[in-house]
Amino acid sequence: MDNVIIRSERLDDYHAIAMVNAITFDYSFGMGEVPLINVLRNRTTFDPDLSLVAEYRGEVIGHALFTPQSVRVKGDTLQAVILAPIAVHPDFQKLGVGSMLMEEGHQRAMQRGFHLSMLLGHPSYYPRFGYRTRMFGESHIRIQVEDLPASSLSVTERRVERGDVAALCSMWEQMYGDGSLAFMPGDSIMDWISYGSGVRASAVTVDGKLSGYIRYVLKDPQKIIVFLADRHDTAVAILNEMKTRLMPEKQELLLPLYPYSRAVKELVTIPYESEFRAGKASMIKILSDHQAIASYCNEVEAGSLAPGSVIWPVEFEVL
């Protein structure tokens, strides 16, 4: 398609970008991906030059947002971009506008030193741009409540405070940092408080001491999004509290832990079943020659390495 300009977003584009996304993502009665764009702009790492618009005859007809995200890959900390969302006005789809947005975004990300781009998308479309499927997924361990030891420790949920963040980051390293691939939470309190109105993010004290963190869906607490604990006995205490107070009718607990991690071996000493899903929609495009990401993708494709388990940043809970 001729006469299309791909450029960085400007402040006066916000309404037009929202319009394009609202029209394109019409799967519900709401605003689609528009709230996600708004909250991703609040990130300290947000880069307006990675929020791209396609302009045709003075009208914004497409938008693609590449969000910087630190990722742990085989022990190395790499800089990635998350491609989400990408939208093209329905009147201009299948004319190459989406391709132009992605190609420009990939070039800019590479120039800025990013090592990989990640997305959830259609598996027959994105591989033509170098994305490899089944590169990551989601994992859980399933614990039967009857196997959970009793605990006499006192557990309290409270709001996350700024002074908690360093300890929570340390707990994350202990429980998730040795996975083959994982999104790393940031060191701002905004990385630990959920944007989702139906999600609660809590610092957890055990006998008055900060000992854990849980993020879960309020209407269905069994859907635990993140679980952190500093020791085995505090993990048991937190799980007992959740079982007793939030889901007394449930017979099992699902914890979003990577079954091959050190934390599972050290903290979970009761029987459990592991579950893992890595669908075709979970894709990575390599943007640099860094050895860690190249070997990760090659080993996952060869079946010699289990794909990493990704917990999406809190901003994505607004959807």
Secondary structure by P-SEA (a helix, b strand, c coil): cccbbbbcccccaaaaaaaaaaaaacccccccaaaaaaaaaaccccccccbbbbbccccccbbbbbbbbbbbcccbbbbbbbcccccccccccccaaaaaaaaaaaaaaaaaccccccccccccccccccccccccbbbbbbbbcccbbbbcbbbbbbcccccaaaaaaaaaaaccccccbbbbbcccccccccccccbbbbbccccccccbbbbbcccccccccbbbbccaaaaaaaaaaaaacccccccbbbbbcccccccccccccccbbbbbbbccccbbbbccccaaaaaaaaaaaaccccbbbbbcccccccc
